[in-house]
Amino acid sequence: NALANFDDLKLFPVFVQLKDYGETVSTLFDYMYSKIRIFDRSLTSDQFEQLLVNGSCLLLFDGLDEIGAGCAKKFERELEALTDNYSNNVFILSTRPFQSFVSYGRFSLFRLIPFNKKQAMQLIVRLEFRPDEPAINEKFLTVLEKTLFRTHRSFTENPLLLTIMLLTFEQFAEVPSKMHIFYREAFEVLAKRHDASKGAYKRALKTGLSVDAFADYFAELCFRSYNDEKFELTAEEFTEYFKALKVKATANDQKTTASDFLEDLRS
């Protein structure tokens, strides 16, 4: 949109993925510059800084939730310095809801409005997904229009979850009508395929558990709480259920804590 309306907006869109932001990064400015310079080796850091000084940039930071927990505070400090030094630019952060946004008090918080059917279908049409197999998209669009948007609405109204649904459809050639089967397949796709599509990026779990072990822990916790008809848990109740897990004893796991497991579930 910024490119298409450049004559009116007069803002250069700078897209910065945050998944590689880590301990080795010196400053957020240097990180941004390293990402931009890939596309134009002739651009100097002085020229880039001048653009920022002039307030000529639309800075699009993508994936705040993908920054490792150990680097989150550093990023917050760097972002604050950047917004102080170059306050005339436009700053946009994208993230899944994963923590309190209190520390980003200078930003306005916007939430996505659920997709209607037309928007959901437009997303699938625009995705560059398996261009070698266009029939997958076409079949999925047909099913989405006829039944899926209605039967799996909590997924089809959300862009990330709709994308996971498409990946599930590609792998299993269907979207199961039984929700527990669909959720299992969607978890497999999210845990293994979705992050694998981001190159070397690997989502760090605080528990350090493998995907299969994580699923086993979660399955038993869900079964126990469901069996007790406990559909909402306080932090204390969650901890008690976690301590009682038999799979934890079987795995001889003394390291994983309830708080770390809960944080991984949320993120």
GIKALIN-V722537 format. One record per pair of residues at least 4 apart in sequence whose ideal C-beta (glycine too) atoms are under 8 Angstrom apart, sorted by the first residue. I is the first residue (numbers start at 1). J is the second residue. D is the distance in whole Angstrom. If there is no record, write none. Layout:
BEGIN
i=I j=J d=D
i=I j=J d=D
END
This chain:
BEGIN
i=1 j=5 d=6
i=2 j=6 d=7
i=2 j=9 d=6
i=2 j=11 d=6
i=2 j=12 d=8
i=2 j=13 d=4
i=2 j=58 d=5
i=3 j=13 d=6
i=5 j=9 d=5
i=6 j=10 d=7
i=6 j=11 d=7
i=6 j=12 d=8
i=9 j=58 d=7
i=10 j=56 d=7
i=11 j=56 d=6
i=11 j=57 d=6
i=11 j=58 d=4
i=11 j=90 d=6
i=12 j=51 d=6
i=12 j=56 d=6
i=12 j=57 d=5
i=12 j=58 d=7
i=13 j=57 d=8
i=13 j=58 d=5
i=13 j=60 d=6
i=14 j=32 d=7
i=14 j=36 d=6
i=14 j=57 d=5
i=14 j=58 d=7
i=14 j=59 d=5
i=14 j=60 d=7
i=15 j=60 d=5
i=15 j=62 d=7
i=16 j=31 d=7
i=16 j=32 d=5
i=16 j=35 d=5
i=16 j=59 d=7
i=16 j=60 d=7
i=16 j=61 d=5
i=16 j=62 d=7
i=17 j=35 d=7
i=17 j=62 d=5
i=17 j=63 d=6
i=18 j=61 d=6
i=18 j=62 d=6
i=18 j=63 d=5
i=18 j=64 d=6
i=18 j=66 d=6
i=18 j=67 d=5
i=18 j=75 d=8
i=19 j=63 d=5
i=19 j=66 d=4
i=19 j=67 d=8
i=19 j=198 d=6
i=19 j=201 d=5
i=20 j=201 d=7
i=21 j=25 d=6
i=21 j=28 d=8
i=21 j=31 d=6
i=21 j=67 d=5
i=21 j=71 d=6
i=21 j=75 d=6
i=22 j=68 d=6
i=22 j=71 d=6
i=23 j=70 d=7
i=23 j=71 d=6
i=25 j=30 d=7
i=25 j=31 d=5
i=25 j=71 d=8
i=26 j=30 d=5
i=26 j=31 d=8
i=27 j=31 d=7
i=27 j=78 d=6
i=28 j=32 d=6
i=28 j=75 d=7
i=28 j=78 d=4
i=28 j=79 d=6
i=28 j=81 d=8
i=28 j=82 d=5
i=29 j=33 d=6
i=29 j=45 d=8
i=29 j=49 d=7
i=29 j=82 d=7
i=30 j=34 d=6
i=30 j=45 d=8
i=31 j=35 d=7
i=32 j=36 d=6
i=32 j=48 d=8
i=32 j=59 d=8
i=33 j=37 d=6
i=33 j=45 d=5
i=33 j=48 d=5
i=34 j=38 d=8
i=36 j=40 d=7
i=36 j=43 d=6
i=36 j=48 d=6
i=37 j=41 d=6
i=37 j=43 d=6
i=43 j=47 d=6
i=43 j=48 d=6
i=44 j=48 d=7
i=45 j=49 d=6
i=46 j=50 d=6
i=47 j=51 d=7
i=48 j=52 d=7
i=49 j=53 d=6
i=50 j=54 d=6
i=51 j=56 d=5
i=51 j=57 d=6
i=52 j=56 d=8
i=52 j=57 d=6
i=52 j=85 d=8
i=52 j=86 d=4
i=52 j=89 d=6
i=53 j=86 d=7
i=54 j=88 d=7
i=55 j=86 d=7
i=55 j=87 d=8
i=55 j=88 d=3
i=55 j=89 d=5
i=56 j=89 d=7
i=57 j=86 d=8
i=57 j=89 d=5
i=57 j=90 d=7
i=58 j=89 d=7
i=58 j=90 d=5
i=58 j=92 d=7
i=59 j=89 d=6
i=59 j=90 d=7
i=59 j=91 d=5
i=59 j=92 d=7
i=60 j=92 d=5
i=60 j=94 d=7
i=61 j=79 d=8
i=61 j=91 d=7
i=61 j=92 d=7
i=61 j=93 d=5
i=61 j=94 d=7
i=62 j=94 d=5
i=63 j=67 d=8
i=63 j=94 d=7
i=63 j=95 d=7
i=64 j=75 d=8
i=64 j=93 d=5
i=64 j=94 d=7
i=64 j=95 d=4
i=64 j=98 d=8
i=65 j=95 d=5
i=65 j=96 d=5
i=65 j=98 d=4
i=65 j=99 d=8
i=65 j=267 d=6
i=66 j=201 d=7
i=66 j=203 d=7
i=67 j=71 d=5
i=67 j=72 d=6
i=67 j=75 d=5
i=68 j=72 d=7
i=68 j=204 d=6
i=69 j=204 d=7
i=69 j=206 d=7
i=71 j=75 d=6
i=72 j=76 d=7
i=72 j=99 d=8
i=73 j=77 d=7
i=74 j=78 d=6
i=75 j=79 d=6
i=76 j=80 d=6
i=76 j=103 d=5
i=76 j=104 d=8
i=77 j=81 d=7
i=78 j=82 d=6
i=79 j=83 d=6
i=79 j=91 d=8
i=79 j=104 d=8
i=80 j=84 d=6
i=80 j=106 d=8
i=81 j=85 d=6
i=82 j=86 d=6
i=82 j=91 d=8
i=83 j=87 d=6
i=83 j=91 d=6
i=83 j=106 d=6
i=91 j=107 d=7
i=93 j=104 d=7
i=93 j=107 d=7
i=96 j=160 d=7
i=96 j=267 d=8
i=98 j=266 d=7
i=98 j=267 d=5
i=101 j=107 d=7
i=101 j=109 d=6
i=104 j=109 d=8
i=112 j=158 d=7
i=112 j=159 d=7
i=114 j=157 d=4
i=114 j=158 d=7
i=115 j=119 d=4
i=115 j=120 d=4
i=115 j=123 d=7
i=115 j=156 d=7
i=115 j=157 d=5
i=115 j=158 d=7
i=115 j=159 d=7
i=115 j=162 d=7
i=116 j=120 d=7
i=117 j=121 d=6
i=117 j=144 d=8
i=117 j=145 d=7
i=117 j=149 d=5
i=117 j=156 d=8
i=118 j=122 d=6
i=119 j=123 d=7
i=120 j=124 d=7
i=120 j=144 d=6
i=120 j=149 d=6
i=120 j=156 d=5
i=120 j=157 d=7
i=120 j=162 d=6
i=121 j=125 d=6
i=121 j=141 d=6
i=121 j=144 d=6
i=121 j=145 d=6
i=122 j=126 d=6
i=123 j=127 d=6
i=123 j=159 d=6
i=123 j=162 d=6
i=123 j=163 d=8
i=124 j=129 d=8
i=124 j=137 d=6
i=124 j=140 d=6
i=124 j=141 d=6
i=124 j=144 d=7
i=124 j=162 d=7
i=124 j=166 d=6
i=125 j=137 d=8
i=125 j=141 d=7
i=127 j=137 d=7
i=127 j=163 d=7
i=127 j=166 d=7
i=129 j=136 d=7
i=129 j=137 d=6
i=129 j=166 d=6
i=129 j=170 d=8
i=130 j=134 d=8
i=130 j=136 d=5
i=130 j=137 d=7
i=130 j=170 d=7
i=134 j=138 d=6
i=135 j=139 d=6
i=136 j=140 d=6
i=136 j=166 d=8
i=136 j=169 d=7
i=136 j=170 d=5
i=137 j=141 d=6
i=137 j=166 d=8
i=138 j=142 d=7
i=139 j=143 d=7
i=139 j=169 d=8
i=140 j=144 d=6
i=140 j=166 d=6
i=140 j=169 d=5
i=140 j=170 d=8
i=141 j=145 d=6
i=142 j=146 d=6
i=143 j=147 d=6
i=143 j=148 d=5
i=143 j=169 d=8
i=143 j=175 d=7
i=144 j=148 d=5
i=144 j=149 d=6
i=144 j=156 d=7
i=145 j=149 d=7
i=147 j=151 d=5
i=148 j=152 d=5
i=148 j=156 d=6
i=148 j=165 d=7
i=148 j=175 d=6
i=149 j=153 d=7
i=149 j=156 d=5
i=151 j=177 d=7
i=152 j=156 d=6
i=152 j=165 d=7
i=152 j=175 d=7
i=152 j=182 d=7
i=153 j=157 d=6
i=154 j=158 d=7
i=154 j=161 d=7
i=155 j=161 d=4
i=155 j=162 d=6
i=155 j=164 d=7
i=155 j=165 d=5
i=155 j=186 d=8
i=156 j=161 d=8
i=156 j=162 d=5
i=156 j=165 d=7
i=157 j=162 d=8
i=158 j=162 d=6
i=159 j=163 d=6
i=160 j=164 d=7
i=161 j=165 d=6
i=161 j=186 d=8
i=162 j=166 d=7
i=163 j=167 d=7
i=163 j=194 d=8
i=164 j=168 d=6
i=164 j=186 d=5
i=164 j=189 d=5
i=164 j=190 d=5
i=164 j=194 d=6
i=165 j=169 d=6
i=165 j=175 d=6
i=165 j=186 d=7
i=166 j=170 d=7
i=167 j=171 d=6
i=167 j=189 d=5
i=167 j=193 d=5
i=167 j=194 d=7
i=168 j=172 d=6
i=168 j=175 d=6
i=168 j=182 d=7
i=168 j=185 d=5
i=168 j=186 d=5
i=168 j=189 d=5
i=169 j=173 d=7
i=169 j=174 d=7
i=169 j=175 d=6
i=171 j=185 d=7
i=171 j=188 d=8
i=171 j=189 d=6
i=171 j=193 d=7
i=172 j=176 d=8
i=172 j=185 d=6
i=175 j=182 d=6
i=176 j=181 d=4
i=176 j=182 d=4
i=176 j=185 d=7
i=177 j=182 d=8
i=178 j=182 d=7
i=179 j=183 d=6
i=180 j=184 d=7
i=181 j=185 d=6
i=182 j=186 d=6
i=183 j=187 d=6
i=184 j=188 d=7
i=185 j=189 d=7
i=186 j=190 d=6
i=187 j=191 d=6
i=187 j=215 d=7
i=188 j=192 d=6
i=188 j=193 d=8
i=189 j=193 d=5
i=189 j=194 d=6
i=190 j=194 d=5
i=190 j=195 d=8
i=191 j=195 d=7
i=191 j=211 d=4
i=191 j=214 d=8
i=191 j=215 d=8
i=192 j=196 d=6
i=192 j=211 d=6
i=193 j=197 d=7
i=194 j=198 d=8
i=195 j=201 d=6
i=195 j=202 d=7
i=195 j=203 d=5
i=205 j=209 d=6
i=205 j=214 d=7
i=205 j=264 d=5
i=206 j=260 d=4
i=206 j=263 d=5
i=206 j=264 d=6
i=207 j=214 d=7
i=207 j=256 d=5
i=207 j=257 d=8
i=207 j=260 d=5
i=207 j=261 d=5
i=207 j=264 d=5
i=208 j=255 d=7
i=208 j=256 d=7
i=209 j=213 d=4
i=209 j=214 d=4
i=209 j=217 d=7
i=209 j=256 d=7
i=209 j=264 d=8
i=210 j=214 d=7
i=211 j=215 d=6
i=212 j=216 d=7
i=213 j=217 d=6
i=213 j=251 d=7
i=214 j=218 d=6
i=214 j=264 d=7
i=215 j=219 d=6
i=216 j=220 d=7
i=216 j=247 d=5
i=217 j=221 d=6
i=217 j=245 d=6
i=217 j=247 d=6
i=217 j=248 d=7
i=217 j=256 d=8
i=217 j=261 d=7
i=218 j=222 d=6
i=218 j=265 d=7
i=219 j=223 d=6
i=220 j=224 d=6
i=220 j=245 d=5
i=220 j=246 d=7
i=220 j=247 d=5
i=221 j=225 d=6
i=221 j=241 d=5
i=221 j=242 d=7
i=221 j=245 d=6
i=222 j=226 d=6
i=223 j=227 d=6
i=224 j=228 d=7
i=224 j=241 d=6
i=224 j=244 d=7
i=224 j=245 d=8
i=225 j=230 d=4
i=225 j=231 d=8
i=225 j=233 d=6
i=225 j=241 d=6
i=226 j=230 d=8
i=226 j=231 d=8
i=230 j=237 d=7
i=233 j=237 d=4
i=233 j=238 d=5
i=233 j=241 d=7
i=234 j=238 d=7
i=235 j=239 d=7
i=235 j=262 d=8
i=236 j=240 d=7
i=237 j=241 d=6
i=238 j=242 d=6
i=238 j=258 d=6
i=238 j=262 d=6
i=239 j=243 d=6
i=239 j=258 d=4
i=239 j=259 d=8
i=240 j=244 d=7
i=241 j=245 d=7
i=242 j=248 d=8
i=242 j=258 d=4
i=242 j=261 d=6
i=242 j=262 d=8
i=243 j=258 d=7
i=245 j=249 d=7
i=246 j=250 d=6
i=247 j=251 d=6
i=248 j=253 d=5
i=248 j=256 d=7
i=249 j=253 d=8
i=256 j=260 d=6
i=256 j=261 d=6
i=257 j=261 d=7
i=258 j=262 d=6
i=259 j=263 d=6
i=260 j=264 d=7
i=261 j=265 d=6
i=262 j=266 d=6
i=263 j=267 d=6
END
